Amino acid sequence: MAGKTIWKGHIRFGEFDLPVKLHTAVKEERIQFHLLHARDRVRLKQQMVCAVERLSVPPEEQTRGFEAGEGKYILMDPEELEQIEPEESRIIEIREFVRSSQLDPLFLERVYYLEPDAPSKGYNSLAAALMETKMAGICTWTMRRRSYVGALMISRKVLRLTVLRYADEVIHAKSLGLGKIPLSEKELKIGSDLINQLTATFEPQKFQNEHQKKLQNLIDKKARGEKIAILRPRRLRPTPSGKLLQVLEASLKKAA
Amino acid sequence: MKKTHSIKLPAKLSAKGEHEPAHQAIWSGTISFSLVAIPVHLVRAVEPGRISFRMLHTHDNSPLLRRMVCPEEEKIIPPEEIVRGFETAQGRYILITDEELESVTPERSRTIEIIEFVDMEEIDPVYYDHPYYLIPSKGGEKSYTLLAEVMNRTSKAGLAKFILGEQEYLVAVKSAEGVLSMITLHYSDEVLGDDDISNETTKTDNEEKNRIKKLIRENTVEYDPDKYADERSGKILDLLRKKARTKGYVKAPEIEMEEEGEGPGDLVALLRKSMGKVKKADD
C-alpha cells in the first residue's frame, strides 16, 4: 500500500492540467542506536557549537553566511532566501521531456507515487503517452518553501514524480581524476563473459535485511549479560595485477 | 580506520550543514566479484551544492560546528568518549561496542561482495537511495579499470550487500566514465506498493493521449541537469551580490580549527572554489 499523502498539486503543461496527490513510496524502520557519554551514559545531542566559545548556540542566535573569502561573510536571513524561491503555487510545471534512460541514477533522490485527486482521463492519457514514448517529463515546483526539480515518470499504470538532485550537488565522476590503465582485449573479453555468466534477473525480494535480526540477537544477548565473541572482519587478499588474467579465467571456469 | 572514526555519523547525515572535504574516504575495504578482489575506498558522490551557506553565531559571526554535546554538562564530547547505546526503557541503555557490531557480520564489514549482476535498466528507480563513488586503492587500479570497463560494455550493475556502521546495505555498483559508483538501495519490504493507487476512470482518451504524445515530441531535449541548478543558483547569486553592495561583508574572529578532517587547508580550498564561481558569474 502506498504511503500517506504528503502534498497536493497540479501537473501543468500548457493547457494540460492534472490535479494529483503525492504519496510516499518508501518506509524505513531500522534498529536505532543513541550516542551516549561513556562516563555517565547521558544521551548526547547533536548541536551547533560556536567555534570560538565552544558552547552550544540556540537557534535564535544562529544566522547564515556565505563565505566570500577567508573569514569574510555575506550575511543572509532565511526569510530573504525564501523570497527568491517561487511562491508556493501548487503547480508542478512540466518544462520539457527527456528520454527516461538519460536520467543518471546518481541524480535520483526519492520517488513519490501520484494519485489523481479526482477521477481523470487526463491521468490515463499522460501515463499512456509517457509509456509509449519512453519519456520522462522534467518538472519544477515549490513545495514547503523549497524549489524542486523532478522527473515525471511512469511505472506500469502509476505516475511517479522522482525528485532529482541539483547538478551542483552531485560530484562529477571526472573530478575524481582516475587514470586509465590499458587492458588487453583478452582480459576484457573474459571479464565480459564472466559478468554475463553471473547475470540474473533483478529480484530485490531475494535480498532481505538479515542484519536487523542479527543485531536484535546481539542486543538480547547483551541484555542477558552474555559474553559476545569478537570476530575479526574478513579481509580479502587483493588480486595482483600480474595475475588478473589467470584469476579471471579461473572465475569463468568456476561460474560455468 | 581508527577506532574513534567508526562512530562518526554517516556522510549522509553530516553533509547537511558542514563543509567536508569531498574525497575523504568514508570506508575502505575490498570489492569482489567471483575470485577477483579489488582494494577500494568509498567517497561521497553528493555534496551540499555550489552555493552553500555556513551557520554563524549572531554575536560575533564566528562559524558554528555541528558537534555532539552533553546536555547536562553543556560540553562538547570528543569522539573517544562517545559510546553507542540501545534504549531498552526510558533512560536505560545496553552499550554496544564497535567490535561487537563488526562481529555481527564479520564477512561483510570489510568486503563488498558482488553476488550477481543485473541489467542496469531492470532496477526500478524507486529502490535507489544514496550514491557514493568507489575509488581504487593502491594496487587495485588494474582490476578496478577492468571491472568498470566490462560493466560498461555489458550495461550491467552488480548487486552486493555490505555493512557500514550499524546498517547493512543492499547496494548496486555501476560504472560510468571509467568510475564505479555505489548506490545504496532500499530493501523490498521498505518499498511501498502502488496497487491501491487507482484512477476511478479506467478509460483512456486516445485523442488526448495522441495530443500529449505530439507535445512530448515537440518538447523533447537532451537532458541538461546544469540548467536547473544554474537557474536556482543564479537567483541566489543575484541576491548575494545585492547584499554585498548594500550591507557589505562581516568578518569572523580568527579561530584555530583543530578538528581533524576539516582542517583549514580543505576548507580554504572549498571556499576558493565557491568564490571562483561567484567571480565568474560576476564577469
Interface residues (C-beta under 8 A of the other chain):
Chain A: M1 A2 G3 F13 G14 F16 H23 T24 A25 V26 K27 E28 E29 R30 I31 F33 H34 L35 L36 H37 A38 R39 D40 R41 V42 R43 L44 K45 Q46 Q47 M48 V49 C50 A51 V52 E53 R54 L55 S56 V57 E60 E61 Q62 T63 R64 G65 F66 E67 A68 G69 E70 G71 K72 Y73 I74 L75 M76 E80 L81 I84 E96 F97 V98 R99 S101 Q102 L103 D104 P105 L106 F107 L108 V111 Y113 L114 E115 P116 P119 S120 K121 G122 Y123 N124 S125 L126 A128 A129 L130 E132 T133 M135 G137 I138 T140 S147 V149 M153 S155 R156 K157 V158 R160 T162 L164 R165 Y166 A167 D168 E169 V170 I171 A173 K174 S175 L176 L178 G179 K180 I181 L183 E187 L188 G191 S192 L194 I195 N196 L198 T199 A200 T201 F202 P204 Q205 F207 Q208 N209 E210 H211 Q212 K214 L215 L218 I219 K222 A223 I228 A229 I230 L231 R232 P233 R234 R235 L236 R237 P238 T239 P240 S241 L244 V247 L248 A250 S251 L252 K254 A255
Chain B: I7 L9 G17 A22 H23 G29 T30 S32 F33 S34 L35 V36 A37 I38 P39 V43 R44 A45 V46 E47 P48 G49 R50 I51 F53 R54 M55 L56 H57 T58 H59 D60 N61 S62 P63 L64 L65 R66 R67 M68 V69 C70 P71 E72 E73 E74 I76 I77 E81 I82 V83 R84 G85 F86 E87 T88 G91 Y93 I94 L95 I96 E99 E100 L101 E102 S103 V104 T105 P106 E107 R108 S109 R110 T111 I114 E116 F117 V118 D119 E121 E122 I123 D124 P125 V126 Y127 Y128 P131 Y133 I135 P136 G139 G140 E141 K142 S143 Y144 T145 L146 L147 E149 V150 M151 R153 T154 K156 L159 K161 I163 E166 Q167 E168 L170 A172 K174 A176 E177 G178 V179 S181 I183 L185 H186 Y187 S188 D189 E190 V191 L192 G193 D194 D195 D196 I197 S198 N199 E200 T201 T202 K203 T204 D205 E208 K209 N210 R211 I212 K213 L215 I216 R217 N219 T220 V221 E222 Y223 P225 D226 Y228 A229 R232 S233 K235 I236 D238 L239 L240 K243 A244 K247 Y249 V250 K251 A252 P253 E254 I255 M257 V268 L271 S274 M275 V278
